[in-house]
Amino acid sequence: MLRYENAGGVDTIALPNVSTSQITMERLTITTEDREALAHFLGQLVDTSILTRREIHDFLDYCDLMAPKKGEVIADIGQVGESLFFVLEGQGCLMAQLPESEMEVGKIQPGEMLGEMSFFDRKPREVRLRAGEDTRLLRISRKMYDRLRLERPLLAVLLLEVAIISLDHLYRRTSSDMAQLNRYIHRTGR
């Protein structure tokens, strides 16, 4: 049983006992229908005036489709990121480890990237990445990213832009939350 705190209070999820070295997510086959939907989705994230529909479809050749269930660990504390993820549906949660529970410290929404910090700086993760609900992710492994950089540099640059925008969204939400907390603390005199 996992107990974690989030903005709405405390939530509990029953999870099997799995060591973090055995983290696996259901990998889905990308169907033709999925490719069309994913191409449309990705087309909303990037400047399609410089990227053709065909190039968006080509990007999908470098990716896997994953489907973690609510509460499932996507990547754990201490791991160095070997994959990064686009949240297509659902939600990714950033969880800090407390002595006897976890605390949610951030959320990643559809259209944003998850796991990019450890992927790019190659430092161990300081938070656990967990599916906040049943989620669909587009995953690109380090091996495929390295191929993408060599074979399709324009796509790699656009991927970096999405990573920067995702970090910006997270930073702004976190800054807003901290400002709100600061106002609350000073208003009550505590």
N, CA, C and O of each residue as an XYZ file, in Angstrom:
760
protein
N       0.850     -1.171      0.000
C       0.000      0.000      0.000
C       0.897      1.235      0.000
O       1.806      1.343      0.823
N       0.649      2.145     -0.900
C       1.428      3.376     -0.993
C       0.568      4.524     -0.507
O      -0.586      4.663     -0.911
N       1.133      5.342      0.357
C       0.427      6.521      0.843
C       1.191      7.726      0.332
O       2.403      7.831      0.518
N       0.474      8.638     -0.314
C       1.146      9.864     -0.727
C       0.239     11.050     -0.572
O      -0.986     10.942     -0.635
N       0.881     12.211     -0.363
C       0.156     13.457     -0.165
C       0.155     14.221     -1.474
O       1.167     14.285     -2.173
N      -0.999     14.804     -1.799
C      -1.082     15.663     -2.981
C      -1.886     16.894     -2.617
O      -2.307     17.054     -1.471
N      -2.097     17.760     -3.588
C      -2.803     19.022     -3.326
C      -4.202     18.795     -2.769
O      -4.714     19.637     -2.030
N      -4.822     17.681     -3.108
C      -6.176     17.402     -2.654
C      -6.231     16.649     -1.341
O      -7.321     16.273     -0.909
N      -5.105     16.414     -0.687
C      -5.097     15.675      0.564
C      -4.194     14.464      0.468
O      -3.132     14.517     -0.151
N      -4.618     13.373      1.083
C      -3.830     12.150      1.097
C      -4.536     11.112      0.250
O      -5.758     10.979      0.310
N      -3.771     10.377     -0.538
C      -4.322      9.337     -1.396
C      -3.577      8.047     -1.090
O      -2.409      8.080     -0.703
N      -4.235      6.932     -1.258
C      -3.608      5.641     -1.033
C      -3.843      4.767     -2.251
O      -4.952      4.708     -2.783
N      -2.789      4.088     -2.688
C      -2.874      3.212     -3.852
C      -2.254      1.878     -3.476
O      -1.171      1.843     -2.891
N      -2.920      0.789     -3.800
C      -2.355     -0.535     -3.580
C      -1.437     -0.854     -4.753
O      -1.864     -0.828     -5.907
N      -0.182     -1.153     -4.456
C       0.786     -1.481     -5.500
C       1.459     -2.796     -5.156
O       1.655     -3.108     -3.982
N       1.814     -3.568     -6.171
C       2.560     -4.784     -5.893
C       3.955     -4.426     -5.388
O       4.459     -3.338     -5.669
N       4.573     -5.329     -4.651
C       5.937     -5.113     -4.186
C       6.891     -5.352     -5.342
O       7.164     -6.498     -5.699
N       7.392     -4.289     -5.922
C       8.299     -4.397     -7.060
C       9.534     -3.584     -6.741
O       9.432     -2.427     -6.333
N      10.688     -4.173     -6.923
C      11.909     -3.406     -6.700
C      12.038     -2.375     -7.806
O      11.607     -2.600     -8.937
N      12.640     -1.236     -7.464
C      12.731     -0.157     -8.446
C      13.599     -0.546     -9.633
O      13.498      0.079    -10.688
N      14.443     -1.552     -9.497
C      15.250     -1.967    -10.644
C      14.412     -2.762    -11.640
O      14.874     -3.050    -12.744
N      13.185     -3.121    -11.262
C      12.317     -3.903    -12.130
C      11.165     -3.083    -12.699
O      10.146     -3.651    -13.091
N      11.305     -1.758    -12.751
C      10.227     -0.916    -13.253
C       9.983     -1.235    -14.721
O      10.885     -1.128    -15.552
N       8.768     -1.622    -15.024
C       8.380     -1.869    -16.413
C       7.005     -1.274    -16.608
O       6.173     -1.281    -15.701
N       6.780     -0.768    -17.784
C       5.472     -0.240    -18.139
C       4.994     -1.001    -19.353
O       5.784     -1.516    -20.144
N       3.696     -1.058    -19.480
C       3.133     -1.691    -20.661
C       3.561     -0.900    -21.892
O       3.340      0.308    -21.975
N       4.171     -1.589    -22.837
C       4.578     -0.970    -24.098
C       3.535     -1.337    -25.138
O       3.195     -2.507    -25.309
N       3.034     -0.332    -25.826
C       1.988     -0.539    -26.814
C       2.555     -0.430    -28.221
O       3.539      0.272    -28.453
N       1.933     -1.121    -29.144
C       2.285     -0.979    -30.549
C       1.619      0.283    -31.075
O       0.440      0.522    -30.817
N       2.367      1.085    -31.807
C       1.802      2.304    -32.394
C       1.110      1.915    -33.694
O       1.762      1.573    -34.681
N      -0.214      1.971    -33.681
C      -1.005      1.621    -34.864
C      -1.060      2.803    -35.827
O      -0.640      3.909    -35.484
N      -1.572      2.571    -37.019
C      -1.743      3.646    -38.000
C      -2.652      4.725    -37.440
O      -2.395      5.916    -37.617
N      -3.716      4.307    -36.764
C      -4.641      5.263    -36.148
C      -3.932      6.078    -35.065
O      -4.121      7.290    -34.966
N      -3.106      5.394    -34.248
C      -2.317      6.088    -33.224
C      -1.383      7.105    -33.869
O      -1.252      8.230    -33.386
N      -0.738      6.706    -34.959
C       0.215      7.597    -35.630
C      -0.467      8.890    -36.063
O       0.092      9.977    -35.912
N      -1.681      8.765    -36.604
C      -2.412      9.967    -37.035
C      -2.736     10.862    -35.841
O      -2.537     12.076    -35.889
N      -3.236     10.247    -34.770
C      -3.588     11.018    -33.572
C      -2.338     11.650    -32.953
O      -2.368     12.808    -32.536
N      -1.240     10.890    -32.893
C       0.000     11.405    -32.322
C       0.584     12.521    -33.187
O       1.087     13.515    -32.665
N       0.518     12.359    -34.490
C       1.021     13.402    -35.394
C       0.224     14.689    -35.197
O       0.793     15.781    -35.187
N      -1.086     14.559    -35.041
C      -1.925     15.735    -34.794
C      -1.540     16.386    -33.460
O      -1.385     17.605    -33.376
N      -1.390     15.565    -32.432
C      -1.021     16.049    -31.099
C       0.324     16.776    -31.144
O       0.442     17.895    -30.644
N       1.334     16.145    -31.739
C       2.665     16.750    -31.810
C       2.661     18.003    -32.672
O       3.416     18.942    -32.418
N       1.811     18.014    -33.690
C       1.691     19.190    -34.546
C       1.217     20.414    -33.786
O       1.471     21.544    -34.204
N       0.530     20.198    -32.670
C       0.075     21.312    -31.837
C       1.188     21.841    -30.934
O       1.092     22.952    -30.413
N       2.244     21.049    -30.749
C       3.334     21.435    -29.851
C       4.462     22.172    -30.558
O       5.207     22.923    -29.927
N       4.590     21.963    -31.858
C       5.718     22.552    -32.585
C       5.217     23.449    -33.703
O       4.052     23.387    -34.096
N       6.098     24.266    -34.198
C       5.782     25.169    -35.304
C       5.698     24.352    -36.589
O       6.719     23.982    -37.166
N       4.489     24.080    -37.025
C       4.307     23.237    -38.209
C       4.625     23.973    -39.505
O       4.583     23.373    -40.579
N       4.941     25.259    -39.422
C       5.349     25.956    -40.643
C       6.772     25.554    -41.043
O       7.159     25.725    -42.198
N       7.554     25.020    -40.092
C       8.900     24.567    -40.432
C       9.025     23.050    -40.396
O      10.100     22.510    -40.657
N       7.947     22.368    -40.080
C       7.966     20.915    -39.952
C       6.787     20.336    -40.714
O       5.642     20.722    -40.483
N       7.064     19.422    -41.611
C       5.984     18.819    -42.394
C       5.316     17.706    -41.597
O       5.871     17.193    -40.625
N       4.131     17.351    -42.024
C       3.405     16.236    -41.400
C       4.245     14.960    -41.504
O       4.272     14.154    -40.575
N       4.918     14.784    -42.621
C       5.763     13.605    -42.829
C       6.893     13.566    -41.792
O       7.220     12.502    -41.268
N       7.484     14.723    -41.502
C       8.562     14.773    -40.509
C       8.039     14.433    -39.110
O       8.732     13.794    -38.319
N       6.831     14.859    -38.820
C       6.222     14.493    -37.533
C       6.030     12.983    -37.471
O       6.319     12.358    -36.450
N       5.543     12.395    -38.562
C       5.395     10.931    -38.616
C       6.758     10.252    -38.473
O       6.875      9.230    -37.798
N       7.786     10.817    -39.107
C       9.134     10.246    -39.002
C       9.624     10.251    -37.556
O      10.278      9.305    -37.118
N       9.311     11.315    -36.814
C       9.715     11.395    -35.410
C       9.175     10.201    -34.624
O       9.852      9.676    -33.739
N       7.963      9.779    -34.948
C       7.341      8.665    -34.225
C       8.114      7.363    -34.394
O       7.999      6.464    -33.561
N       8.906      7.252    -35.468
C       9.725      6.054    -35.667
C      10.808      5.922    -34.598
O      11.363      4.839    -34.414
N      11.108      6.990    -33.906
C      12.127      6.988    -32.860
C      11.526      6.736    -31.472
O      12.257      6.669    -30.485
N      10.214      6.600    -31.397
C       9.509      6.576    -30.106
C       8.797      5.256    -29.844
O       8.543      4.469    -30.756
N       8.484      5.038    -28.579
C       7.616      3.951    -28.114
C       6.407      4.583    -27.450
O       6.486      5.696    -26.930
N       5.297      3.876    -27.469
C       4.090      4.301    -26.767
C       3.992      3.473    -25.492
O       4.042      2.244    -25.546
N       3.854      4.137    -24.345
C       3.797      3.466    -23.047
C       2.475      3.805    -22.368
O       1.878      4.848    -22.637
N       2.022      2.908    -21.481
C       0.742      3.127    -20.805
C       0.819      2.742    -19.327
O       0.274      1.710    -18.934
N       1.490      3.560    -18.495
C       1.504      3.259    -17.066
C       0.126      3.493    -16.439
O      -0.595      4.419    -16.811
N      -0.213      2.648    -15.500
C      -1.475      2.772    -14.764
C      -1.290      3.732    -13.589
O      -0.164      4.027    -13.188
N      -2.406      4.215    -13.044
C      -2.362      5.135    -11.902
C      -1.482      4.554    -10.799
O      -1.643      3.403    -10.394
N      -0.555      5.373    -10.328
C       0.326      4.972     -9.241
C       1.596      4.275     -9.682
O       2.523      4.128     -8.886
N       1.661      3.845    -10.925
C       2.835      3.118    -11.400
C       4.037      4.057    -11.508
O       3.912      5.201    -11.945
N       5.204      3.550    -11.100
C       6.439      4.324    -11.177
C       6.935      4.330    -12.617
O       7.068      3.281    -13.248
N       7.204      5.518    -13.120
C       7.739      5.693    -14.473
C       9.264      5.703    -14.415
O       9.923      5.086    -15.252
N       9.822      6.397    -13.437
C      11.267      6.434    -13.194
C      11.465      6.757    -11.720
O      10.679      7.495    -11.127
N      12.523      6.200    -11.134
C      12.660      6.301     -9.688
C      13.820      7.195     -9.260
O      14.722      7.514    -10.034
N      13.748      7.579     -7.993
C      14.787      8.378     -7.351
C      16.111      7.621     -7.458
O      16.163      6.409     -7.249
N      17.172      8.348     -7.785
C      18.496      7.742     -7.872
C      18.864      7.234     -9.254
O      20.043      7.032     -9.544
N      17.878      7.026    -10.105
C      18.172      6.568    -11.464
C      18.625      7.743    -12.322
O      18.180      8.874    -12.133
N      19.509      7.461    -13.258
C      19.884      8.451    -14.262
C      18.956      8.232    -15.445
O      18.764      7.102    -15.893
N      18.386      9.311    -15.947
C      17.398      9.208    -17.016
C      17.960      8.642    -18.303
O      18.849      9.236    -18.912
N      17.453      7.512    -18.715
C      17.822      6.909    -19.994
C      16.701      7.050    -21.010
O      16.834      6.610    -22.151
N      15.599      7.663    -20.598
C      14.472      7.933    -21.495
C      13.847      9.248    -21.079
O      13.950      9.665    -19.925
N      13.199      9.896    -22.032
C      12.347     11.028    -21.693
C      10.988     10.769    -22.314
O      10.857      9.972    -23.243
N       9.982     11.450    -21.794
C       8.600     11.122    -22.120
C       7.799     12.372    -22.454
O       8.006     13.434    -21.868
N       6.880     12.228    -23.405
C       5.847     13.227    -23.651
C       4.582     12.690    -23.012
O       4.215     11.541    -23.256
N       3.910     13.483    -22.207
C       2.628     13.068    -21.642
C       1.563     13.341    -22.700
O       1.327     14.489    -23.077
N       0.926     12.277    -23.171
C      -0.125     12.395    -24.182
C      -1.491     12.520    -23.531
O      -2.294     13.377    -23.899
N      -1.742     11.659    -22.566
C      -3.005     11.649    -21.812
C      -2.664     11.339    -20.368
O      -1.657     10.692    -20.080
N      -3.501     11.800    -19.472
C      -3.278     11.524    -18.062
C      -2.399     12.578    -17.437
O      -2.486     13.760    -17.772
N      -1.540     12.135    -16.513
C      -0.758     13.093    -15.748
C       0.453     12.410    -15.132
O       0.360     11.291    -14.627
N       1.582     13.091    -15.178
C       2.765     12.622    -14.477
C       2.912     13.407    -13.190
O       2.706     14.620    -13.174
N       3.264     12.735    -12.120
C       3.462     13.397    -10.829
C       4.924     13.265    -10.421
O       5.540     12.212    -10.590
N       5.463     14.343     -9.885
C       6.816     14.355     -9.339
C       6.670     14.181     -7.834
O       6.047     15.007     -7.167
N       7.243     13.108     -7.300
C       7.032     12.749     -5.906
C       8.354     12.775     -5.137
O       9.322     12.120     -5.524
N       8.382     13.544     -4.039
C       9.537     13.574     -3.142
C       9.329     12.508     -2.074
O       8.210     12.310     -1.599
N      10.391     11.832     -1.700
C      10.318     10.785     -0.687
C      10.419     11.398      0.701
O      11.380     12.104      1.007
N       9.424     11.127      1.538
C       9.443     11.510      2.949
C       9.777     10.257      3.749
O       9.793      9.166      3.180
N      10.046     10.374      5.054
C      10.407      9.176      5.823
C       9.414      8.016      5.693
O       9.833      6.865      5.573
N       8.101      8.298      5.715
C       7.140      7.202      5.668
C       6.111      7.344      4.565
O       5.134      6.596      4.534
N       6.307      8.275      3.674
C       5.349      8.464      2.581
C       6.018      9.258      1.468
O       7.221      9.514      1.507
N       5.236      9.637      0.492
C       5.695     10.495     -0.598
C       4.871     11.769     -0.574
O       3.741     11.784     -0.086
N       5.452     12.844     -1.108
C       4.708     14.088     -1.228
C       4.827     14.569     -2.673
O       5.918     14.624     -3.240
N       3.693     14.911     -3.243
C       3.688     15.425     -4.605
C       4.280     16.829     -4.611
O       3.848     17.698     -3.853
N       5.273     17.042     -5.472
C       5.908     18.358     -5.560
C       5.718     19.001     -6.932
O       6.147     20.133     -7.152
N       5.086     18.292     -7.839
C       4.825     18.858     -9.158
C       3.985     17.925    -10.004
O       3.921     16.720     -9.759
N       3.339     18.510    -11.010
C       2.525     17.733    -11.951
C       2.950     18.085    -13.367
O       3.288     19.231    -13.666
N       2.927     17.093    -14.220
C       3.223     17.289    -15.634
C       1.953     16.946    -16.402
O       1.403     15.852    -16.271
N       1.504     17.897    -17.201
C       0.220     17.799    -17.901
C       0.406     17.282    -19.331
O       1.526     17.259    -19.841
N      -0.690     16.869    -19.978
C      -0.601     16.472    -21.388
C       0.013     17.595    -22.226
O      -0.309     18.772    -22.061
N       0.899     17.192    -23.122
C       1.594     18.147    -23.973
C       2.940     18.569    -23.414
O       3.704     19.266    -24.082
N       3.235     18.147    -22.181
C       4.505     18.503    -21.564
C       5.417     17.282    -21.511
O       4.980     16.143    -21.677
N       6.680     17.553    -21.277
C       7.683     16.509    -21.235
C       7.941     16.108    -19.787
O       7.803     16.920    -18.872
N       8.310     14.866    -19.596
C       8.567     14.302    -18.272
C       9.921     13.600    -18.316
O      10.194     12.833    -19.239
N      10.762     13.858    -17.330
C      12.034     13.151    -17.228
C      13.190     13.796    -17.964
O      14.263     13.203    -18.083
N      12.977     15.021    -18.463
C      14.011     15.644    -19.288
C      15.228     16.110    -18.493
O      16.334     16.133    -19.033
N      15.054     16.480    -17.229
C      16.199     17.009    -16.477
C      17.291     15.953    -16.317
O      18.441     16.201    -16.679
N      16.955     14.794    -15.787
C      17.949     13.740    -15.593
C      18.444     13.194    -16.929
O      19.595     12.772    -17.044
N      17.575     13.202    -17.933
C      17.970     12.720    -19.257
C      19.098     13.586    -19.817
O      20.093     13.063    -20.318
N      18.945     14.902    -19.732
C      19.930     15.791    -20.340
C      21.144     16.062    -19.449
O      22.257     16.181    -19.960
N      20.955     16.162    -18.116
C      22.134     16.450    -17.280
C      22.826     15.177    -16.786
O      23.916     15.243    -16.218
N      22.194     14.021    -17.002
C      22.750     12.706    -16.649
C      23.107     12.594    -15.161
O      24.067     11.923    -14.780
N      22.311     13.267    -14.346
C      22.478     13.170    -12.895
C      21.325     12.339    -12.336
O      20.245     12.306    -12.926
N      21.544     11.667    -11.204
C      20.472     10.853    -10.623
C      19.242     11.696    -10.282
O      19.351     12.852     -9.872
N      18.081     11.089    -10.462
C      16.820     11.767    -10.171
C      16.693     12.019     -8.673
O      17.087     11.193     -7.848
N      16.138     13.171     -8.346
C      15.883     13.509     -6.948
C      14.417     13.329     -6.590
O      14.052     13.387     -5.416
N      13.575     13.109     -7.595
C      12.155     12.834     -7.358
C      11.761     11.592     -8.146
O      12.405     11.224     -9.128
N      10.700     10.968     -7.695
C      10.131      9.798     -8.368
C       9.107     10.299     -9.380
O       8.323     11.197     -9.074
N       9.108      9.731    -10.569
C       8.106     10.054    -11.581
C       7.048      8.965    -11.516
O       7.343      7.786    -11.712
N       5.820      9.367    -11.241
C       4.732      8.407    -11.040
C       3.526      8.849    -11.857
O       3.263     10.044    -11.992
N       2.802      7.887    -12.398
C       1.565      8.200    -13.123
C       0.509      8.621    -12.105
O       0.186      7.859    -11.193
N      -0.030      9.834    -12.258
C      -1.052     10.337    -11.346
C      -2.417      9.748    -11.634
O      -3.312      9.788    -10.789
N      -2.572      9.206    -12.818
C      -3.786      8.515    -13.253
C      -3.357      7.625    -14.409
O      -2.199      7.675    -14.825
N      -4.263      6.815    -14.934
C      -3.902      6.031    -16.112
C      -3.408      7.009    -17.172
O      -4.078      7.995    -17.480
N      -2.244      6.732    -17.721
C      -1.541      7.709    -18.542
C      -1.009      7.057    -19.812
O      -0.697      5.866    -19.834
N      -0.913      7.853    -20.862
C      -0.248      7.407    -22.096
C       0.934      8.334    -22.340
O       0.812      9.559    -22.317
N       2.083      7.703    -22.575
C       3.330      8.439    -22.764
C       3.967      8.057    -24.091
O       3.880      6.909    -24.527
N       4.593      9.011    -24.712
C       5.444      8.749    -25.857
C       6.860      8.791    -25.307
O       7.281      9.809    -24.757
N       7.598      7.699    -25.448
C       8.937      7.583    -24.859
C       9.993      7.598    -25.953
O       9.830      6.972    -27.001
N      11.072      8.318    -25.698
C      12.241      8.245    -26.571
C      13.436      7.879    -25.698
O      13.745      8.572    -24.728
N      14.099      6.790    -26.048
C      15.259      6.323    -25.282
C      16.487      7.147    -25.667
O      16.494      7.834    -26.689
N      17.509      7.067    -24.845
C      18.751      7.784    -25.146
C      19.330      7.312    -26.480
O      19.793      8.124    -27.281
N      19.303      6.013    -26.715
C      19.835      5.465    -27.969
C      19.103      6.069    -29.169
O      19.734      6.461    -30.151
N      17.781      6.142    -29.090
C      17.010      6.695    -30.208
C      17.189      8.210    -30.303
O      17.182      8.759    -31.405
N      17.349      8.888    -29.176
C      17.615     10.328    -29.207
C      18.960     10.601    -29.889
O      19.078     11.526    -30.693
N      19.970      9.790    -29.563
C      21.280      9.961    -30.197
C      21.183      9.755    -31.708
O      21.806     10.486    -32.478
N      20.407      8.766    -32.130
C      20.180      8.563    -33.573
C      19.451      9.753    -34.179
O      19.798     10.216    -35.265
N      18.436     10.245    -33.467
C      17.657     11.389    -33.945
C      18.563     12.603    -34.167
O      18.439     13.297    -35.177
N      19.466     12.855    -33.230
C      20.386     13.999    -33.369
C      21.230     13.899    -34.630
O      21.487     14.905    -35.291
N      21.662     12.689    -34.963
C      22.501     12.505    -36.151
C      21.689     12.495    -37.441
O      22.075     13.112    -38.435
N      20.559     11.788    -37.414
C      19.785     11.577    -38.636
C      18.800     12.700    -38.935
O      18.547     13.002    -40.102
N      18.244     13.320    -37.906
C      17.208     14.349    -38.079
C      17.465     15.507    -37.127
O      16.696     15.695    -36.184
N      18.526     16.294    -37.341
C      18.880     17.350    -36.384
C      17.774     18.380    -36.151
O      17.645     18.893    -35.040
N      16.978     18.692    -37.171
C      15.882     19.647    -36.970
C      14.892     19.114    -35.934
O      14.427     19.864    -35.076
N      14.573     17.825    -36.013
C      13.655     17.231    -35.033
C      14.264     17.271    -33.632
O      13.554     17.504    -32.653
N      15.572     17.046    -33.534
C      16.234     17.087    -32.228
C      16.177     18.497    -31.632
O      15.965     18.652    -30.430
N      16.364     19.510    -32.458
C      16.280     20.897    -31.977
C      14.866     21.200    -31.492
O      14.690     21.822    -30.444
N      13.865     20.768    -32.241
C      12.475     21.001    -31.828
C      12.159     20.261    -30.531
O      11.400     20.760    -29.700
N      12.733     19.082    -30.358
C      12.558     18.333    -29.117
C      13.141     19.125    -27.945
O      12.538     19.180    -26.873
N      14.296     19.731    -28.143
C      14.897     20.560    -27.092
C      14.013     21.758    -26.762
O      13.893     22.140    -25.598
N      13.395     22.349    -27.778
C      12.486     23.474    -27.531
C      11.302     23.041    -26.675
O      10.891     23.766    -25.769
N      10.755     21.863    -26.959
C       9.637     21.354    -26.154
C      10.109     21.110    -24.719
O       9.369     21.384    -23.774
N      11.327     20.601    -24.544
C      11.867     20.379    -23.195
C      11.979     21.700    -22.441
O      11.625     21.777    -21.264
N      12.465     22.730    -23.108
C      12.602     24.048    -22.466
C      11.234     24.600    -22.075
O      11.066     25.127    -20.975
N      10.271     24.483    -22.962
C       8.917     24.970    -22.672
C       8.306     24.198    -21.506
O       7.651     24.787    -20.646
N       8.519     22.878    -21.471
C       7.992     22.065    -20.369
C       8.608     22.481    -19.039
O       7.902     22.598    -18.038
N       9.916     22.705    -19.024
C      10.569     23.164    -17.795
C      10.059     24.536    -17.388
O       9.888     24.813    -16.201
N       9.817     25.394    -18.368
C       9.264     26.720    -18.088
C       7.889     26.605    -17.433
O       7.613     27.290    -16.448
N       7.025     25.742    -17.972
C       5.689     25.552    -17.389
C       5.801     25.074    -15.943
O       5.116     25.587    -15.057
N       6.670     24.088    -15.711
C       6.842     23.555    -14.360
C       7.380     24.635    -13.421
O       6.898     24.778    -12.297
N       8.361     25.384    -13.871
C       8.946     26.446    -13.049
C       7.900     27.504    -12.701
O       7.819     27.943    -11.554
N       7.113     27.908    -13.673
C       6.096     28.935    -13.421
C       5.028     28.435    -12.439
O       4.613     29.170    -11.544
N       4.583     27.175    -12.611
C       3.594     26.629    -11.668
C       4.184     26.560    -10.264
O       3.524     26.927     -9.291
N       5.423     26.091    -10.157
C       6.075     25.976     -8.855
C       6.273     27.352     -8.227
O       6.044     27.525     -7.030
N       6.694     28.326     -9.023
C       6.871     29.696     -8.514
C       5.555     30.265     -8.010
O       5.511     30.911     -6.963
N       4.495     30.027     -8.746
C       3.172     30.500     -8.341
C       2.746     29.841     -7.028
O       2.216     30.506     -6.138
N       2.982     28.530     -6.913
C       2.647     27.818     -5.678
C       3.450     28.358     -4.496
O       2.911     28.535     -3.404
N       4.735     28.619     -4.715
C       5.582     29.146     -3.636
C       5.137     30.551     -3.232
O       5.124     30.877     -2.045
N       4.776     31.375     -4.196
C       4.294     32.733     -3.888
C       3.003     32.663     -3.080
O       2.818     33.420     -2.127
N       2.118     31.760     -3.462
C       0.854     31.598     -2.744
C       1.117     31.119     -1.314
O       0.491     31.607     -0.373
N       2.034     30.172     -1.146
C       2.389     29.683      0.182
C       3.001     30.809      1.016
O       2.677     30.957      2.195
N       3.868     31.588      0.415
C       4.505     32.714      1.104
C       3.455     33.725      1.570
O       3.510     34.201      2.704
N       2.497     34.053      0.693
C       1.420     34.983      1.082
C       0.613     34.401      2.236
O       0.256     35.127      3.164
N       0.324     33.119      2.194
C      -0.444     32.465      3.253
C       0.308     32.538      4.584
O      -0.273     32.895      5.609
N       1.581     32.205      4.566
C       2.372     32.200      5.800
C       2.458     33.601      6.395
O       2.271     33.769      7.600
N       2.733     34.599      5.578
C       2.897     35.958      6.097
C       1.569     36.594      6.485
O       1.527     37.438      7.380
N       0.505     36.206      5.836
C      -0.811     36.750      6.168
C      -1.275     36.230      7.524
O      -1.951     36.949      8.259
N      -0.927     35.004      7.863
C      -1.371     34.431      9.135
C      -0.379     34.688     10.260
O      -0.654     34.372     11.418
N       0.774     35.261      9.922
C       1.753     35.571     10.954
C       2.570     34.386     11.406
O       3.221     34.452     12.449
N       2.558     33.312     10.659
C       3.341     32.121     11.042
C       4.573     31.986     10.205
O       5.345     31.045     10.390
